[in-house]
């Protein structure tokens, strides 16, 4: 996998916060090969968005290969207005896609997404998504209901990109996927090539001003997690600043 440039699938790959302890320590040691120099002029706060944004860049690069049309010409439904969903909208826009709808049930996040990205948003519980209406569906939640919504919404011959990992098991309509010739893609993190491409995009301002990212002091970390869990904030991402 590493020789193929698919280092995200390496069986000996380690990730801080997943199989290695998280980085809420004053100091930590990481391999030198994992250090990426920041371009001049990019702030640490903006650079911190590189990791989740690279996950989106990797997913959409895979999507481009599967779509039967240019990404810019597709109509897309993004399910979930968290950091991954919001970044998906921003990367889609940066790559020319203009027909984007965000499905988000939290009204605070939906309003913030519309304000910062200009995309239309709907609450899919209150406003059902039309069946077989989307050439591309990105599930940035990964729950049973969102997987069902993705299959419901995608057009015959369309693509579902599955990024979210909220639930482990759920039923999925494989009969529709088969008879409608739908491409269902899974994606896992990013390669170093994706990471460097994403950092370059952030340096160029391709993802906008990132005003939707909220910053709090590290001492407020516990409250930040609680606010995110309870859906009391509009921010899709909270950065904790030491």
Steps between C-alpha positions, in 0.01 A plus 500: 500500500777745582673434168168566327464835678213364710672537835164556672440125462837391644453236769779657706361853487436681828286805567506730800163492669404163349746222583751735668398720795361841409700821493366687805844480654752779544757299304489189285737313271414414141710359214697765311348380171160608631604863541380734225644851480241777502506739205586858590195706581262224609394514864514206738123529538439463126764229473311299762219457245733316262435158652118487471511685168747244361248227581248683283750564220588129492133402490414738218803398295370143518153628411626677188628172363160332544266775375390476140528880468730779620455572869414862417195387300350269762224587741604391847335430833727521806354330807622650827619851585788412731862573415520232229167594344575873499848442358344278233283791388802731494722261302217428255462876449876545458491237226217665311189321627210745550194277539546403865240434769590437863275273708533595868252459787668744741362847413804677649739311273271530198484879535877525550564280195279715279668817628858380454468289183200640315355154447131420546412291804201287592389308805432158342259409781279801424566522124537155344765467232362408160570141405762433231579873467875529562792395283731509801421440868764537771409347838711689752310349795503127445191400699226255405251774404755698300610193304133436422459862391806477275368197314155661477636825355754379246411480132544185292863488393596743776762485773472474879814598688491369857730689740321500836553230761231562761341152495655161434217293355188593307283364225557636152291450187746299295224413253462867401877543487523200266201570274574873474873443443599729786863532600546479878843614617661485839793723591758498778692811606752621239839443342798730547439623145147602603640667812747715307236590240263608778763712671565672167127569461486656847807710423328632187177573690303258283278399793415855600558693821407204728290732713283205605783364718461604863799545730499444874765482770632154579361533853150509347553169323261295712221754446574505127456124470180521705362778278578300186339186642189693601481689166502838673747662261483591134874441449586185306850506651636641826874560533647492851780754536764445778 
